[in-house]
């Protein structure tokens, strides 16, 4: 990825986007958006980062570990560390027996009419949503300079393969109603230059993570993890 400068209102950077605390009064660090745990090595250069309070940033660690572990198990069809193609997931499953047991309990096997054995995986939705919203806040702030300090009105996620063709088309086309992003925002630079964009989507790591952000009456953020999990978060105020 290439670094893009922004020229948004500096007053919008006064708060931690997660807890709303005053940045000048807090110990801070740089938060990668998306979380680096969701990416694969070697990481892209110039990953999007935002300044947040250290306590918030570190507070997401366990949920991020859960999400990357869960998605790895779903994609591999197993909680067996030896069957993982992601070294992070393999390490998590080997080192965290309790988490691996939770993954096992999340899986239910069933027989298809053709006699094939398949698995249904039930995620811990609250943990998944915390990571989704965390990254969505970061994307909105990085691209538009807008701190979304309220709770989102809507949080959704589902496997891409489970969407109908009409649903998939609507999801992929985030749209903007013909409106251009705010002057000075990184997203305006992207729209005008096409930098790191494929259609409406910012490509962080091809096949691993992409996101789209639009602001037209609401702040709408979508992402796709491993070309498997589709997510959507929006705020109406």
N, C-alpha and C positions, 0 to 999 in steps of 0.2 A: 504494500500500500504506500501511497505518497502522502506526505504531510500537507495539510491544508490549513492556512491561516484563517482566523475568524476575526470579525470586527463588530461583535455584538455588544450590547450594553454591559459594561463591567459590573454594574450593580447586581446583575442576575447571578453573579458568582459569589455572593456574600453568604450563601447557605450551603450546608451539606444537603445534597439532593435526596438523601435517604432519611435523615432524621430531622432536617430543618434547622439544626444548630448553626450558630454563627461560626463560620470557618475560622475567623481570626482568633476565636477563643478555644479552638479545638486542636488536638494533635492530628495532623492530616497525613495522608499519603496518596499516591496516584492509583486510581482504580482502573483496570483495563475493562473496556466495554467492547466486545464481550469478554467475560472472564477467560483468562488464559487457559484455565483447566478444561474449557470446552474446545480448545484448539489442539492441533497436532504439531509436533516438532518436525522440522524447524519452523519457528513462528515467523509470520510475515513481519517485515520491518514497519516501523511507524504505526503500530497498532493504536486505535483510538483510546485515549485515556482522559479521565476527568479527576479533579481534585475533590476528595471526600474525606470525612473524618475516619481516622484509623479504626476506631471501634466498630463503625458500620461495616467497613471493608472486611475486617477480619470476622465479623459476625455472620457473614454469608458462607464461610468456608465449608461447614459441615453440610449445608444444603447443596452446595456446588459439588461436593464429593458424592453425595447421594445421587444427584442428577446424572453426572457423568457415568457413575457406576451402573445406574439403572438403564440408561440408554445403551451402554455397552452390552449389558446382558440381553436386552431385547434384540439388538441387532445381531448378536451372536447366537441367540436362541438358547442361551445357557448361562448359568452362573459359574461354570467351570473356568478357572483362571487360564487353563491351557487352551481354551477355545477362543480367547479374546485376541483381536488383532490390534487393539489399542494398548500400548504398554502401561498407560495410566490406569486403565480399568483392570488390567491384570494385577498390577501392584495393589490396588485398592482391595480386590477380592482376596488376595493372599494375606494381606496385613490386617484386614478388618473382618474377623470372623462373624461378629454380630451383624455388621451391615450385609454381609453375604447371606446370612440366615434370613434377614428381612427380605432380600431379593428373592430367595427361594419361596418364601411365604406369599410373595406377590404374584407368583406364577401358578396358573391353573391349566392343566392339560385336558384336552378334549378330543374326541374322535369325530372326524368329518363323515358325511354320508358315504364317502368313498373308502372309509376305513383308515384315512391318514391321521396321524397324531399331530396335533398342533397345540400351541401354547397361547394363552391369554394372559397378559401382564397388567396388573392393576397398580398404577403409581400412587405414591403418597402425594396427593394433589397439592396440599398446602406447601410442601417443601419445593415441589416443582414450580409452583406459582411464585414463590419468593424469589427464585433465581430469575424467572422470566421477567418479573416486574423490575427487579434490580437492574437487569441489562436494558430493559426498555427505558427506564429513567435515564440511564447513561447515554443511550442512543439519542434520545430527545434533547438532552443537554448538550451533547457533543455536536450534533448537527444543526440545532436551532438556537442553542443558548438559552433554552427554556427549562427552568427547574420545575419539575412536576412534583410539588410537595404534598398534594392531596392523594388520597387513595384512588386508584383508577376505577372507572365505572364498570369496566369489563375486562376480564382476563380469560383467555381461552387457549387451549392447545389440543392438538389431535394429530395422528399420523397422516402424512400427506396421502399415503396410499388408500386411506379410508374415505377421502373426499370424492364426491362425484366429479365428473368432468366440468360441470357448471360451477361447482363450488371451488374447484382448483383454479379455474380461469379467473373467478372473482377474487380469490386470495392473491394470485400472482400479480394482478393488476391493481395496485393500491390506488392509483388515480390521484388527481389533484384538482379536478374541476377547472383546469386551465389556469389555476393560480400559481404564481411563482413563489418560491420560498422567500423569507424575509431577507432584505438587503443586509449584507454583512455576515450572513450565516454560512457555515460550511456547505450546507445543502444547496444553497444557491450556486456556489462555485461548482459543485458536482453537476448540477443540472446544466449549467452553461458550458462546462468543459467535458462532461462525461467521465470525469476522473473516478476510477474504481467502480463505475456503475455498469450494470447489465440490466437494461430496462429501468425499472423502478428500484432496483436492488443494489445496495452497497455490498460488494463481494469482499469479505474479510479474508476468507481462505476457501478456495474453490472446493465445493463438495463437502465442506465442513461447517461453515457458518456464513450466512448472509442475512442482511436486515434491510428493511425499508421504513422510512419515516415520512409522514405527511401531516401538514397542519392546515386544516380548513374548517374552522369552527370547533374542531376537537384536535387533540394530539393523538395520532394513530401510529402505532409501532408494530411491525410484524417482523418475525425472524424465522429462519429455517435452520435446524440443527441436524447435521449429518445427512441432509437431504431426506430426512425421515420425519422429524417432529416440526410441525407448523405451529407457530404461536401468534397471538394477537393481544395487544393491550391498547385500550384507549381511555382518554380523559376528556370529559366534556367541559371541564373548567380548570 
